[in-house]
Amino acid sequence: MLFTELMTRIDKATIEGYEKLYRTNFVNSLWGFKSVSLIGTQDQNSHTNLAIFSQIVHLGANPALVGLIVRPPETERHSYENMKSTGWFTLNHIHPGIVDKAHQTAARYGRDVSEFDAVGLTPFYSEKVKAPYVKESRLQIGCRFDGEQIIPQNNTLLVIGRVEEVWLNEDAIMNDGYIDIEELETVTSSNLDCYHSTTRLARYAYAKPDKPLLRIG
């Protein structure tokens, strides 16, 4: 029996009729595995904030740009407000040793509470980036706030960050520049509450129509 013979069609009207929490879990799971990182910011008075984000989008390599999807700022959005007012934020990869603390940063702490203190993670600063890194993270990326775009369909924001510096162990960088994130034990996520380790199946050379597929790792 083909797997498709066991599948059920679920249409738009059915999805919209689901109970809110069920619908949220269902739709958030549709896209499969997502990048997840801790976003470090501070306000203009140096009060630190740390929040877990899984809406992270690669926007380009030259210049190196990253996008963050931020929900409509109808209520307090501490990370967004901080990065916009100071012009800086950090992305910090998560590994199994800190995944529980990382998830706890999603709690709605007050503006006067630092999630670093609340969950037991350590802020680290560089000379260039005016936002805190997570010292326990194994891959840390310092970004300058480089603008935002409104997505009119749901009023979410695409925040654009320009990569200014990266911190990691050089042993994780391969000869061709590829970063072995599995060596760093970077975790991924699905839905809003599930985290996964990964197993690399294969790495291939750039695909061309006139050459056979070449496996390189």
Stockholm file with secondary structure:
# STOCKHOLM 1.0

chainA/1-217         MLFTELMTRIDKATIEGYEKLYRTNFVNSLWGFKSVSLIGTQDQNSHTNLAIFSQIVHLGANPALVGLIVRPPETERHSYENMKSTGWFTLNHIHPGIVDKAHQTAARYGRDVSEFDAVGLTPFYSEKVKAPYVKESRLQIGCRFDGEQIIPQNNTLLVIGRVEEVWLNEDAIMNDGYIDIEELETVTSSNLDCYHSTTRLARYAYAKPDKPLLRIG
#=GR chainA/1-217 SS CCGGGGCCCCCHHHHHHSCHHHHHHHHHHHTCCBCCEEEEEECTTCCEEEEEECCEEEEEETTEEEEEEECCTTSCCHHHHHHHHHSEEEEEECCGGGHHHHHHTTSCCCTTSCHHHHHTCCEECCSSCSSCEETTCSEEEEEEEEEEEEETTTTEEEEEEEEEEEEECGGGBCTTSCBCTTTTTCCEEETTTEEECCCCCCCBCCCCTTSCCCBCC
#=GC SS_cons         CCGGGGCCCCCHHHHHHSCHHHHHHHHHHHTCCBCCEEEEEECTTCCEEEEEECCEEEEEETTEEEEEEECCTTSCCHHHHHHHHHSEEEEEECCGGGHHHHHHTTSCCCTTSCHHHHHTCCEECCSSCSSCEETTCSEEEEEEEEEEEEETTTTEEEEEEEEEEEEECGGGBCTTSCBCTTTTTCCEEETTTEEECCCCCCCBCCCCTTSCCCBCC
//
